[in-house]
Amino acid sequence: MKKLILLFLALASIVTLKAQWVADPATNTRIANCADGAAEVYVSTDVSTGDSYVQWHYQGENGWSPWLQRLDVNGVPQWPADGIHVTTPDFATWSPGYSMTAVEGGVVSMFRTLGPHHWAVKINADGTFPWGEHGIMLFDGEGGGRSEMIAGDDGGVWVLGTDMDNSFLQYVNPDGTMRPMATITDPTKKCTNGKLIPTSEGVFVVYAKQTLQGYTNYNKEIYVAGYNKDGDLIVPETLLLGQQTVGASYVHYAISDGMGGGYVYQWHNGIAGAYNTYVTHFDDKGEPTITEPNGIPVHSIDPIHFYTNAYATVDADGQLIIAYLQTDAGSQTQDRVYVNCINAQGDRLWDDGFLVADYFGISYSDIRVDHLENYSSFTVIYGSSTNTIEAVCYDQDLSETWYTTMSTSNYEKTISENTSGFHNGQNIVAWINAQNGGVYGQNIYWDGTMGLPIPPVPCCYAPENFEGEYLYQEETSSFGAMLTWEAPAHSFLHYNLYRENLDDGTTDVIEIDAEATSYFDETTPNTYKYRLTAMYDDFESEYALTPDGEDYIIIEVTSVPENDNENEIVTLLKTYSASGQVIRNASTAELSPGIYIIQGFTSTGKLVTKKVILNNE
């Protein structure tokens, strides 16, 4: 009988491991078992495989230590029901700060041990420990404070730690070998609370320099500096945010702008005595682009409200979309969720913010925001005092496209410090059930649905704004049709350009690279009808439409020059390479020798397109 019971328990464990994303917000997906009081949940996705990793912490036999679980794209746990426990080091009984990131083929967890020292453990997708179960000690034994980490570009990781006086930066190669350490230090100030932003040359470290002010406050400034993988300083230290007196618990946050630079934001009451969130930006050279020394507030100074608990993402144009909580300054009980957009020049594009969730006797917390690049929209996820988790999506015009309640189960939730972000069309948030000791999670797709995967990308989106005109090149006496368009919002293989000769009835199909948004068709004099489609794996899109709603363009190609003094370009608008790639240059003098298509305005305001050959001699 005992053997049968053990067999039943083993089978139950297997069934637990075969769970998958559910569409029912009343149950959600159980990811792992854990003890009451667990917290500090992190989520990260390996984009190369679609696997996601969840890390959480609670008091084990070796202290406040991390557990991890791997989920496949369907939400099925791949490791034991309780996850994999990092057991070999001894940890403190309180949280000294942890971090976790997915890397290609696995996950890396970084933490401070009881020692205190910083360590990193790598776990492969199959549950093995390529750096050993204890992991590797970082920073030559220095450090002992909070941990920060981001994935590198080769399967390695950037790690950053602090001893609360200095910060230490190191790159760990995929095999666990370590590059030289860089120390960020100042003999007169504490250099701590660093954040990491990847660049093409290395990494930016955004860190605070602070001196103690009284017992609980600091005089704090924020700097940025750039380093390569060998620990060399490649971008000098630059001041981003000027000195403010803030509470010791108020830290800053940093996020890449997707263009080599980044945004930095923090909330404090150092200005006018009112809590607000302040934003600044630096470019790919580490130079500030927002001149205000204290940054741009997300909302005008408002003594009767606080604007805090911010979380940010970046849209396709490199603009910061930042969600935050408005709380009444008096009782601090009446909450609203707002979102604003701030560009690299410090313009607050949505004035004093856009209201996402109003106050109806419900308070809010754990605000997260993610950008859906292929859909020009963003999603805000937040928790409420009724224990629900809500998600709402807006397009670029701030029109609501969908609203979904992700979880309705009536228990207290400790929501993850982050979301996975949208990968493979889905976003994942995880949390701890504080009452029954379980790690739960829920996926949500680009269209607001939940549950088992659906194709995340509609397969037949067509190009847009198809336009064309006759183009004559006087220098070479060449002529043809210059065609332009806007790419579909979703990944595809290539374009098909259909050229029908209306004089003889023949049709040719020209394959154009998926990266192109223009094409010069040099051909013989005739009248041509052009149509354009996008090719996907198994389907071809409808024809692209012109701004007038037609699905074709008719162009008469002659050998007659149309270029004269009245068509001379005086204001350059766009420059294309011979293959149709847009080149971001202010003038042709900056271009290398070659053949280009230029588009611009004449002195009379006429839009003209020309083919030019540049020698730049």
C-alpha positions in Angstrom: 0.0 0.0 0.0 2.8 2.4 0.9 4.4 1.8 -2.5 1.2 2.6 -4.3 0.9 5.9 -2.3 4.4 6.9 -3.3 3.7 6.0 -6.9 0.5 8.2 -6.8 2.5 11.1 -5.4 5.2 10.7 -8.1 2.5 10.8 -10.8 0.9 13.8 -9.2 4.3 15.6 -9.3 4.6 14.8 -13.0 1.0 16.1 -13.7 2.0 19.3 -11.8 5.0 19.7 -14.1 2.7 19.4 -17.1 0.7 22.5 -16.3 0.4 25.0 -19.0 -0.8 28.6 -19.5 -4.5 28.8 -18.7 -7.0 31.4 -19.9 -8.9 31.5 -16.6 -8.0 34.5 -14.4 -9.6 32.8 -11.4 -7.0 30.0 -11.3 -3.9 31.2 -13.3 -0.9 28.9 -13.9 0.9 27.4 -10.9 4.6 27.6 -11.6 6.1 26.1 -8.4 5.6 25.4 -4.8 7.1 27.7 -2.1 6.8 28.7 1.5 4.7 31.5 2.9 6.5 34.8 3.0 8.4 34.3 -0.3 9.1 37.5 -2.3 11.4 39.2 -4.7 10.2 37.6 -7.9 12.0 38.1 -11.2 11.1 37.1 -14.7 13.4 36.9 -17.8 13.0 35.2 -21.3 15.7 33.6 -23.4 14.6 35.0 -26.8 16.6 32.4 -28.6 14.4 29.6 -27.3 11.3 31.2 -26.0 11.9 29.7 -22.5 11.2 32.0 -19.6 12.8 31.8 -16.1 11.2 32.8 -12.8 13.3 33.4 -9.7 11.9 33.9 -6.2 13.3 34.0 -2.7 12.3 32.8 0.8 13.8 31.5 4.0 15.5 28.1 3.4 17.9 26.1 5.4 20.7 28.2 4.1 19.0 31.6 4.7 17.1 34.0 2.4 18.0 32.2 -0.8 16.9 32.0 -4.4 14.8 29.3 -6.2 14.4 29.2 -10.0 11.9 27.6 -12.4 12.1 27.2 -16.2 9.0 27.5 -18.3 8.7 26.6 -22.0 6.7 28.9 -24.3 3.5 27.0 -23.4 4.0 27.8 -19.7 4.9 24.2 -18.8 7.5 24.0 -15.9 10.6 22.1 -17.0 12.3 21.6 -13.6 11.1 20.0 -10.4 7.8 21.2 -8.9 9.7 23.2 -6.2 12.1 24.7 -8.7 15.9 24.5 -8.4 17.2 25.8 -5.1 20.6 27.5 -4.9 21.7 25.7 -1.8 25.5 25.7 -1.5 26.3 29.2 -0.2 25.0 30.5 3.1 22.8 33.6 2.8 21.7 36.2 5.3 18.3 35.9 6.9 17.3 39.2 5.2 17.4 40.4 1.6 20.7 41.9 0.6 19.7 42.3 -3.0 19.5 39.8 -5.9 19.4 39.8 -9.7 18.7 37.3 -12.5 18.8 37.3 -16.2 18.2 34.8 -19.0 21.1 34.1 -21.3 21.3 32.0 -24.4 20.6 28.5 -23.4 20.1 29.2 -19.7 19.9 31.6 -16.8 22.3 33.4 -14.4 21.5 34.3 -10.8 23.6 36.8 -8.9 23.5 37.4 -5.2 25.3 38.4 -2.0 26.2 35.6 0.4 26.5 35.8 4.1 30.3 36.2 3.7 29.7 38.8 2.5 30.7 38.3 -1.1 29.1 38.5 -4.5 28.5 35.2 -6.4 27.0 34.2 -9.7 25.5 30.8 -10.5 24.6 29.7 -14.1 22.0 27.0 -14.7 21.6 25.5 -18.2 18.2 24.8 -19.6 18.7 21.1 -18.7 19.2 22.0 -15.0 23.0 21.5 -14.9 25.5 24.0 -13.4 28.3 24.8 -15.9 30.0 27.1 -13.3 29.5 24.7 -10.5 26.6 24.5 -8.0 28.3 27.1 -5.8 29.0 29.3 -8.8 31.8 31.8 -9.1 33.0 34.5 -6.7 33.0 38.0 -8.3 35.1 41.1 -7.9 38.1 39.3 -6.4 36.1 39.0 -3.1 35.2 42.7 -3.0 31.6 44.0 -2.6 28.9 42.6 -0.4 26.0 45.0 -1.1 23.3 45.0 -3.7 23.7 43.1 -7.0 22.9 44.3 -10.6 23.3 42.2 -13.8 22.4 42.3 -17.5 23.0 39.8 -20.3 25.9 40.4 -22.6 26.0 40.0 -26.4 27.7 36.6 -26.4 26.0 34.6 -23.7 28.1 36.2 -20.9 26.8 38.7 -18.3 27.7 42.2 -17.0 27.8 42.1 -13.2 27.8 45.1 -10.8 28.1 45.1 -7.0 28.9 47.5 -4.2 30.3 47.5 -0.7 28.2 50.6 -0.1 31.2 52.8 -0.5 32.5 51.8 -4.0 31.0 50.0 -6.9 32.6 47.1 -8.8 32.0 46.1 -12.4 33.1 42.9 -14.2 32.2 41.0 -17.3 31.8 37.2 -17.0 32.4 35.2 -20.2 29.9 32.4 -21.1 32.3 29.8 -19.8 32.5 31.5 -16.4 36.0 33.0 -16.9 36.1 36.7 -15.8 37.5 39.8 -17.4 39.4 42.4 -15.3 37.4 44.3 -12.7 36.7 48.1 -12.8 36.3 50.0 -9.5 34.1 53.1 -9.4 35.3 55.1 -6.5 35.5 58.7 -5.1 37.6 59.4 -1.9 35.0 61.9 -0.7 31.7 60.3 -1.6 30.0 56.9 -1.7 29.6 55.5 -5.2 26.7 53.0 -5.1 23.3 52.0 -6.4 24.6 51.4 -10.0 22.4 50.5 -12.9 23.6 49.0 -16.2 22.7 49.9 -19.8 24.3 47.9 -22.7 26.0 49.6 -25.6 27.7 48.5 -28.8 31.1 49.1 -27.3 30.5 47.8 -23.7 28.2 49.1 -21.0 27.1 52.3 -19.4 27.0 52.4 -15.6 24.6 54.9 -14.0 25.5 55.4 -10.4 25.0 57.6 -7.4 27.5 59.7 -5.6 26.3 60.5 -2.1 27.3 61.8 1.3 25.3 61.3 4.5 23.0 64.1 5.5 21.8 63.6 9.0 20.9 60.0 10.0 18.6 58.9 7.1 19.1 61.2 4.2 21.8 61.6 1.6 23.1 64.5 -0.6 22.9 62.6 -3.9 24.1 63.2 -7.5 23.8 60.8 -10.4 26.6 60.1 -12.9 27.1 58.0 -16.0 30.4 56.4 -17.3 31.1 53.9 -20.0 33.3 50.8 -19.8 34.4 47.9 -22.1 34.6 44.2 -21.2 38.2 44.6 -20.0 37.2 47.1 -17.4 38.6 50.1 -19.3 36.9 53.5 -18.9 35.9 54.4 -22.5 33.3 57.2 -21.7 34.4 59.6 -19.0 32.2 60.2 -15.9 29.5 62.8 -16.6 27.0 64.4 -14.2 23.4 63.6 -15.2 21.3 64.8 -12.2 22.4 67.5 -9.8 22.6 67.2 -6.1 19.4 66.6 -4.2 18.8 65.7 -0.5 16.8 62.4 -0.6 15.9 59.6 1.7 18.4 56.7 1.8 15.8 54.3 0.5 15.1 56.3 -2.7 17.2 55.0 -5.6 17.3 55.7 -9.3 16.4 53.5 -12.3 17.9 53.4 -15.8 16.7 52.0 -19.1 18.2 51.8 -22.6 16.7 54.1 -25.2 17.4 51.5 -27.9 19.7 53.9 -29.7 22.9 53.6 -27.6 22.0 55.9 -24.8 19.5 55.8 -22.0 17.0 57.3 -19.7 17.4 57.7 -15.9 14.5 58.4 -13.5 14.0 58.6 -9.7 11.4 59.9 -7.4 12.0 62.1 -4.3 10.7 65.1 -2.4 13.9 67.2 -2.8 12.2 69.9 -4.9 9.5 72.1 -3.4 8.9 69.4 -0.8 6.6 67.4 -3.0 7.3 63.9 -4.2 7.6 63.7 -7.9 9.4 61.5 -10.5 12.2 63.1 -12.5 13.6 62.0 -15.8 16.8 62.7 -17.7 18.5 61.3 -20.7 22.0 60.8 -22.2 23.1 59.9 -25.7 25.4 57.2 -27.0 28.4 59.4 -26.1 27.3 59.6 -22.5 26.4 63.2 -22.9 23.1 64.6 -21.3 20.5 65.8 -23.9 18.2 67.2 -21.2 19.7 70.4 -19.9 17.6 70.8 -16.7 20.0 69.8 -13.9 17.3 68.0 -11.9 15.6 66.4 -14.8 12.0 66.7 -16.1 9.1 65.9 -13.7 6.5 63.5 -15.0 3.9 66.0 -13.7 3.9 69.7 -12.9 4.9 70.4 -9.3 1.7 69.5 -7.3 1.8 70.0 -3.5 -1.4 68.0 -2.9 -0.2 64.8 -4.8 2.7 62.5 -4.9 3.9 61.0 -8.2 6.0 57.9 -7.5 6.4 54.1 -8.0 7.4 54.6 -11.6 8.2 51.9 -14.2 9.3 52.7 -17.7 9.7 51.3 -21.2 10.9 52.8 -24.5 9.0 53.0 -27.8 10.3 52.4 -31.3 11.2 56.1 -31.6 13.4 56.0 -28.5 10.9 57.9 -26.4 10.3 57.0 -22.7 6.9 55.7 -21.8 6.7 55.9 -18.0 3.8 54.7 -15.8 3.5 55.9 -12.2 1.2 56.3 -9.3 -0.6 59.5 -8.2 -1.3 59.5 -4.5 -3.0 62.2 -2.4 -0.4 63.8 -0.2 -2.8 64.1 2.8 -4.0 60.6 3.7 -1.9 58.7 0.9 -4.9 56.5 0.3 -6.4 57.7 -3.0 -4.4 56.3 -5.9 -4.6 56.7 -9.6 -2.4 55.2 -12.3 -1.0 57.6 -15.0 1.4 57.3 -17.9 3.4 59.9 -19.7 5.8 60.1 -22.6 9.1 62.0 -22.5 11.5 62.4 -25.4 15.3 62.7 -25.4 15.0 66.5 -25.5 12.9 66.6 -22.3 9.5 67.3 -23.8 6.6 66.0 -21.8 4.5 64.9 -24.8 1.3 64.0 -22.9 1.3 67.2 -20.8 0.6 66.1 -17.2 0.0 62.5 -18.1 -2.7 60.2 -19.3 -5.1 58.6 -16.8 -5.0 54.8 -16.9 -6.9 53.8 -13.8 -9.0 56.2 -11.7 -9.7 56.0 -8.0 -12.9 54.1 -7.1 -12.1 53.3 -3.5 -9.4 50.9 -4.9 -5.6 51.5 -4.4 -3.0 50.3 -6.9 0.5 49.0 -6.8 3.2 47.2 -8.8 2.8 49.2 -12.0 4.5 47.7 -15.1 4.6 49.0 -18.6 5.8 47.3 -21.8 6.0 48.4 -25.4 4.8 46.2 -28.3 7.2 47.3 -31.1 5.4 45.6 -34.0 2.1 47.1 -33.0 3.0 50.7 -32.1 1.3 50.3 -28.8 2.0 49.8 -25.1 0.5 47.8 -22.2 0.2 48.8 -18.6 -0.1 46.0 -16.0 -0.9 46.8 -12.4 -2.1 45.2 -9.2 -5.0 46.5 -7.0 -6.1 46.3 -3.4 -8.8 43.8 -4.4 -6.0 41.4 -5.3 -6.7 41.6 -9.1 -4.1 42.1 -11.8 -5.2 44.3 -14.6 -3.8 44.9 -18.1 -4.7 47.6 -20.6 -3.3 48.4 -24.0 -3.2 51.7 -25.8 -2.2 52.6 -29.4 0.0 55.5 -30.3 -3.0 57.9 -30.2 -3.8 56.8 -26.6 -6.9 55.0 -27.7 -7.6 51.8 -25.7 -7.3 48.7 -27.9 -8.1 46.1 -25.2 -8.5 45.6 -21.4 -8.0 42.3 -19.7 -8.2 41.2 -16.1 -5.3 38.8 -15.8 -6.0 37.5 -12.3 -9.2 37.6 -10.1 -8.2 35.1 -7.5 -8.9 36.5 -4.0 -5.6 36.2 -2.3 -2.8 38.6 -1.5 -0.2 38.7 -4.3 3.5 39.8 -4.3 3.9 40.7 -7.9 7.2 40.2 -9.7 9.7 43.1 -9.8 9.4 43.1 -13.6 7.6 41.5 -16.5 9.3 39.4 -19.2 8.5 42.0 -21.8 6.8 40.9 -25.1 8.7 38.0 -26.7 7.1 35.6 -29.2 4.0 37.8 -29.0 3.4 37.2 -25.3 4.3 38.9 -22.0 4.6 37.1 -18.6 4.0 38.4 -15.1 4.6 36.2 -12.0 3.7 36.5 -8.3 3.7 34.8 -5.0 0.4 33.7 -3.4 1.0 34.8 0.2 -1.6 32.5 1.6 -1.1 29.1 0.1 2.6 29.2 -0.7 2.7 29.0 -4.4 4.4 30.8 -7.3 1.9 31.7 -10.0 2.1 33.3 -13.3 0.1 34.4 -16.3 0.9 35.2 -19.9 -0.9 37.8 -22.0 -0.7 38.1 -25.8 -0.4 41.1 -28.0 -4.2 41.2 -28.5 -5.1 40.9 -24.8 -5.9 37.1 -24.8 -4.4 34.6 -22.4 -3.8 30.9 -22.4 -2.2 28.6 -25.0 -0.1 30.2 -27.7 -1.8 31.6 -30.8 0.1 32.9 -33.8 1.3 36.2 -32.5 1.7 37.9 -35.8 -1.0 38.1 -38.4 0.6 36.6 -41.6 -0.6 38.9 -44.3 0.0 42.5 -43.4 0.7 44.6 -46.6 3.1 47.5 -47.1 1.5 50.9 -46.7 1.6 54.4 -48.4 2.8 53.1 -51.7 3.9 56.0 -53.9 6.0 56.6 -57.1 7.0 59.0 -59.7 9.1 59.3 -62.9 12.8 60.0 -62.3 15.3 61.2 -64.9 19.1 61.3 -64.1 20.6 64.0 -66.3 24.3 63.1 -65.5 23.9 59.5 -66.8 20.9 60.0 -69.0 19.2 57.2 -67.1 15.4 57.1 -66.4 12.8 55.0 -64.6 10.3 54.9 -61.7 11.2 55.8 -58.2 8.9 53.9 -55.8 8.6 54.3 -52.0 6.5 52.7 -49.2 6.2 52.0 -45.5 7.1 48.6 -44.3 4.4 46.3 -42.6 4.5 46.2 -38.8 5.4 42.5 -38.7 8.3 40.4 -39.8 8.2 39.0 -43.3 10.6 37.5 -45.9 10.8 40.0 -48.8 8.7 42.2 -51.1 7.3 41.3 -54.5 7.1 44.2 -56.9 4.8 43.5 -59.9 5.7 45.6 -63.0 3.1 45.4 -65.8 4.1 47.0 -69.2 0.8 48.5 -70.3 2.1 48.9 -73.9 2.8 45.2 -74.5 1.0 43.4 -71.7 4.1 41.7 -70.2 4.5 41.4 -66.4 7.7 41.0 -64.4 8.1 40.2 -60.7 11.0 41.9 -58.9 12.1 40.5 -55.5 13.2 43.3 -53.1 15.0 42.9 -49.8 12.8 43.1 -46.7 14.9 46.0 -45.3 14.2 48.3 -48.2 11.5 51.0 -48.2 12.2 52.3 -51.7 13.3 51.0 -55.1 14.5 52.7 -58.3 13.3 50.8 -61.3 15.6 51.8 -64.2 13.8 50.7 -67.4 12.9 51.5 -71.0 10.4 54.2 -72.0 6.9 52.8 -71.6 3.8 53.1 -69.4 4.0 50.8 -66.4 1.5 49.7 -63.7 3.3 48.8 -60.4 1.9 46.7 -57.5 3.7 45.8 -54.3 3.2 42.9 -51.8 5.0 41.4 -48.8 5.9 37.7 -48.7 5.5 35.7 -45.5 6.4 32.1 -44.8 3.3 30.6 -46.5 1.3 33.6 -47.6 1.5 36.7 -49.7 -0.1 40.0 -48.6 -2.7 42.0 -50.4 -1.4 44.7 -52.6 -0.1 47.8 -50.9 -2.4 50.8 -51.0 -1.5 54.3 -52.1 -2.5 57.3 -49.9 -5.5 57.7 -52.2 -6.6 54.1 -51.6 -5.6 52.6 -54.9 -3.7 49.3 -55.0 -1.5 50.2 -58.0 0.6 53.1 -59.4 0.8 54.0 -63.1 3.9 55.8 -64.2 4.9 56.9 -67.7 8.6 56.5 -68.2 10.1 58.6 -70.9 13.7 59.6 -71.9 12.8 63.3 -71.6 14.7 65.2 -68.9 12.4 66.7 -66.3 15.3 68.2 -64.3 15.8 72.0 -64.7 16.7 74.8 -62.4 13.1 74.9 -61.0 13.7 71.3 -59.8 16.9 71.9 -58.0 16.8 70.5 -54.4 17.6 73.1 -51.8 16.2 71.3 -48.7 17.3 67.7 -48.4 14.5 65.4 -47.0 15.7 61.8 -47.4 18.7 60.0 -48.8 18.6 56.4 -50.0 21.4 54.0 -51.0 21.3 52.3 -54.4 19.7 49.3 -52.7 16.9 51.5 -51.2 18.1 51.8 -47.6 17.4 55.0 -45.8 20.6 56.9 -44.8 20.4 59.3 -41.9 22.7 62.1 -43.1 22.2 65.9 -43.0 23.9 66.6 -46.3 25.4 64.8 -49.3 28.8 66.0 -48.2 28.7 63.5 -45.4 28.2 60.5 -47.8 30.8 58.2 -49.2 31.3 58.1 -53.0 28.6 56.1 -54.7 25.1 56.2 -56.2 22.2 57.6 -54.2 18.6 58.6 -54.5 17.9 61.9 -52.8 14.5 63.4 -52.1 13.8 67.0 -51.0 12.1 70.3 -51.7 12.9 72.9 -54.3 12.9 76.7 -53.6 9.3 76.7 -54.5 8.3 73.9 -52.2 8.0 71.2 -54.9 8.9 67.7 -53.7 11.6 66.3 -56.1 13.4 62.9 -56.2 16.7 62.5 -58.0 19.4 59.9 -58.6 22.9 61.3 -58.0 26.4 59.9 -58.4 28.8 61.3 -55.8 32.5 61.3 -56.2 33.2 63.7 -53.2 36.6 64.7 -54.7 
